[in-house]
Amino acid sequence: MYCSKCGASMADGAAFCSNCGQAFAVATLPPHSPVLAASLAGPTASGAVAISPYAAVPCVEYAGFWLRFLALLIDNVVMGIGFVLILIPLIFLTGLGGLLSQIHPDEELNDAGIFVLIGLIFLAATVSLVFTWLYHALMESSEWQATVGKKALGLVVTDMAGQRVSFARSTGRHFGKIITNVIPAFIGYIMAGFTEKKQALHDMLAGCLVLRRNG
């Protein structure tokens, strides 16, 4: 058994992760359960090993579409602020700021003005691509296992075993959204509302889950 919060190995029957303190639910298991067979209550007076009818199992709850959508809205606000804070200094460091000041709205754009606008669009697109990639990939593979929006709502991104994802897997999940975006009518995202494990298309492609953290 592994902790879904930090990925540490858990002792059978543990109610809390010894590494991070994540709470586990205690559930009654049926007599034929393989988990029950591994949950030992200790030796009896005769020396035989008794099996407890209780075992610690992870509190797993998949995050649905609307909760993830709200997290996305929060992230868009955070990324928008971060994008502006990064782009404005870059405009001046690259010299585009001085060139932009020479463009007047009441005058026709000359070749230099068109070049400046193209340069500005290219710079903004590049910064946006790199910033959104690093924002998602670094944060979802960090100890938080979440972006700011997901963290605020108690969500974490894990692999299919409930463990922390690597930077490479998080990167794959992020760029998997390119395929999700190609699907008409946002079906790739809406899948998070009706699939068994509440996975959007890019979650399936990267082998990831988005879980609600309990406790």
C-alpha positions as CSV (number, residue, x, y, z in Angstrom):
1,M,0.0,0.0,0.0
2,Y,1.3,3.5,-0.9
3,C,0.2,6.9,0.4
4,S,-1.7,8.8,-2.3
5,K,-0.3,12.1,-1.0
6,C,3.4,11.5,-0.8
7,G,3.9,8.1,-2.3
8,A,5.5,6.6,0.8
9,S,5.2,2.9,1.5
10,M,2.4,2.2,4.0
11,A,2.3,-0.6,6.6
12,D,-0.7,-2.9,6.3
13,G,-3.4,-1.7,8.6
14,A,-2.0,1.8,9.1
15,A,-4.6,4.5,9.6
16,F,-2.2,7.4,8.8
17,C,0.9,7.8,6.6
18,S,4.0,7.9,8.8
19,N,5.7,10.2,6.4
20,C,3.1,13.0,5.7
21,G,0.2,12.2,8.1
22,Q,-2.4,11.6,5.3
23,A,-5.5,10.0,6.8
24,F,-6.8,6.6,5.7
25,A,-10.3,5.4,6.1
26,V,-10.8,2.2,8.1
27,A,-13.2,-0.1,6.2
28,T,-14.8,-3.5,7.0
29,L,-13.7,-6.0,4.3
30,P,-15.5,-9.2,3.2
31,P,-14.0,-12.5,4.4
32,H,-12.7,-13.4,0.9
33,S,-10.9,-10.1,0.4
34,P,-7.2,-10.4,-0.5
35,V,-6.6,-7.2,1.4
36,L,-8.1,-8.8,4.5
37,A,-5.8,-11.8,4.1
38,A,-2.8,-9.5,4.4
39,S,-4.2,-7.6,7.4
40,L,-2.9,-9.5,10.5
41,A,-4.0,-8.9,14.1
42,G,-1.1,-10.7,15.6
43,P,-0.6,-14.2,17.0
44,T,-3.2,-15.8,19.3
45,A,-2.5,-17.5,22.6
46,S,-2.1,-20.8,20.7
47,G,0.5,-19.3,18.4
48,A,-1.9,-19.1,15.4
49,V,-2.2,-15.9,13.4
50,A,-5.5,-14.1,13.7
51,I,-6.9,-12.0,10.8
52,S,-8.6,-8.7,11.6
53,P,-11.9,-7.9,9.8
54,Y,-10.7,-4.3,9.5
55,A,-8.1,-2.9,7.2
56,A,-6.9,0.6,6.3
57,V,-7.7,1.5,2.7
58,P,-7.0,4.8,1.0
59,C,-9.7,7.5,0.9
60,V,-10.0,7.8,-2.9
61,E,-12.4,10.2,-4.5
62,Y,-12.1,11.3,-8.1
63,A,-12.5,14.9,-8.9
64,G,-15.4,15.6,-11.3
65,F,-15.8,18.0,-14.2
66,W,-17.2,21.0,-12.4
67,L,-14.6,21.0,-9.6
68,R,-11.8,20.7,-12.2
69,F,-13.4,23.5,-14.2
70,L,-13.4,25.8,-11.2
71,A,-9.7,24.9,-10.6
72,L,-9.0,25.8,-14.2
73,L,-10.6,29.2,-13.8
74,I,-8.4,29.9,-10.8
75,D,-5.3,28.8,-12.6
76,N,-6.2,31.0,-15.6
77,V,-6.3,34.1,-13.3
78,V,-3.0,33.1,-11.7
79,M,-1.4,32.4,-15.1
80,G,-2.7,35.6,-16.6
81,I,-1.1,37.7,-13.8
82,G,2.1,35.7,-14.1
83,F,2.1,36.1,-17.9
84,V,1.9,39.9,-17.7
85,L,4.6,40.1,-15.1
86,I,6.9,38.1,-17.3
87,L,6.0,39.6,-20.7
88,I,6.3,43.3,-19.8
89,P,9.9,43.1,-18.7
90,L,10.8,41.0,-21.8
91,I,9.2,43.6,-24.1
92,F,11.6,46.2,-22.9
93,L,14.6,43.9,-22.6
94,T,14.2,42.9,-26.2
95,G,13.9,46.5,-27.4
96,L,10.3,46.0,-28.6
97,G,9.1,48.6,-26.1
98,G,11.1,51.4,-27.7
99,L,9.9,50.4,-31.1
100,L,6.3,50.2,-30.0
101,S,6.5,53.8,-28.7
102,Q,7.2,54.9,-32.2
103,I,4.0,53.5,-33.6
104,H,1.2,56.0,-33.7
105,P,-2.5,54.8,-34.1
106,D,-3.3,57.6,-36.6
107,E,-0.5,56.6,-39.0
108,E,-0.3,53.7,-41.4
109,L,2.1,51.0,-40.4
110,N,5.3,50.9,-42.3
111,D,7.5,47.8,-42.7
112,A,9.2,48.4,-39.4
113,G,5.9,48.7,-37.6
114,I,4.6,45.4,-39.1
115,F,7.9,43.8,-38.1
116,V,7.5,45.0,-34.5
117,L,3.9,43.7,-34.3
118,I,4.9,40.3,-35.6
119,G,7.8,40.2,-33.2
120,L,5.5,41.1,-30.3
121,I,3.0,38.3,-31.3
122,F,5.8,35.8,-31.6
123,L,7.2,36.8,-28.2
124,A,3.8,36.6,-26.5
125,A,3.1,33.2,-28.0
126,T,6.5,31.8,-27.0
127,V,6.2,33.1,-23.5
128,S,2.6,31.8,-23.2
129,L,3.6,28.3,-24.4
130,V,6.7,27.9,-22.1
131,F,5.0,29.5,-19.1
132,T,1.8,27.4,-19.2
133,W,3.9,24.2,-19.8
134,L,6.2,24.9,-16.8
135,Y,3.4,26.1,-14.6
136,H,1.5,22.8,-15.0
137,A,4.4,20.3,-15.3
138,L,6.5,21.7,-12.4
139,M,3.7,22.2,-10.0
140,E,1.8,18.9,-10.7
141,S,5.1,17.0,-10.3
142,S,6.1,18.9,-7.1
143,E,5.2,18.0,-3.5
144,W,2.0,19.8,-4.0
145,Q,1.0,17.5,-6.8
146,A,-1.3,20.4,-8.0
147,T,-1.4,23.8,-9.6
148,V,-2.6,26.7,-7.5
149,G,-6.2,26.2,-8.5
150,K,-6.2,22.5,-7.7
151,K,-4.4,23.1,-4.5
152,A,-7.0,25.6,-3.4
153,L,-9.8,23.0,-4.0
154,G,-7.9,20.1,-2.4
155,L,-7.2,18.3,-5.7
156,V,-4.0,16.3,-6.6
157,V,-2.7,14.8,-9.8
158,T,-1.4,11.2,-9.5
159,D,-0.5,8.3,-11.7
160,M,-2.9,5.3,-11.9
161,A,-1.4,3.9,-8.7
162,G,-2.2,7.1,-6.8
163,Q,1.5,8.1,-6.6
164,R,3.2,11.4,-7.4
165,V,3.8,11.9,-11.1
166,S,7.2,12.6,-12.7
167,F,8.0,15.8,-14.5
168,A,8.0,13.9,-17.8
169,R,4.5,12.4,-17.2
170,S,3.2,15.7,-16.1
171,T,4.6,17.2,-19.3
172,G,2.9,14.5,-21.4
173,R,-0.4,15.2,-19.6
174,H,0.0,18.9,-20.4
175,F,0.7,18.5,-24.1
176,G,-1.9,15.8,-24.3
177,K,-4.4,18.7,-24.0
178,I,-3.5,19.5,-27.6
179,I,-5.3,16.3,-28.7
180,T,-8.1,17.0,-26.2
181,N,-8.6,20.5,-27.7
182,V,-8.9,18.9,-31.2
183,I,-12.0,17.0,-30.2
184,P,-15.1,19.0,-31.1
185,A,-17.5,20.5,-28.5
186,F,-15.0,20.1,-25.7
187,I,-15.9,16.4,-25.5
188,G,-12.3,15.6,-24.4
189,Y,-12.7,17.7,-21.3
190,I,-16.3,16.8,-20.6
191,M,-15.2,13.1,-20.4
192,A,-14.1,14.0,-16.9
193,G,-17.8,14.2,-15.9
194,F,-18.8,10.7,-17.0
195,T,-15.9,8.3,-17.3
196,E,-15.4,5.7,-14.6
197,K,-12.4,7.5,-12.9
198,K,-13.4,11.0,-14.0
199,Q,-10.6,11.2,-16.5
200,A,-10.4,13.7,-19.3
201,L,-8.9,12.5,-22.6
202,H,-5.4,13.9,-21.7
203,D,-5.6,12.1,-18.3
204,M,-6.1,8.8,-20.1
205,L,-3.3,9.5,-22.6
206,A,-0.8,10.2,-19.8
207,G,-2.1,7.6,-17.4
208,C,-3.1,10.1,-14.7
209,L,-5.9,10.7,-12.2
210,V,-7.1,13.8,-10.5
211,L,-8.2,13.0,-7.0
212,R,-9.8,14.9,-4.1
213,R,-7.6,14.9,-1.1
214,N,-9.5,13.8,2.0
215,G,-8.4,14.9,5.5
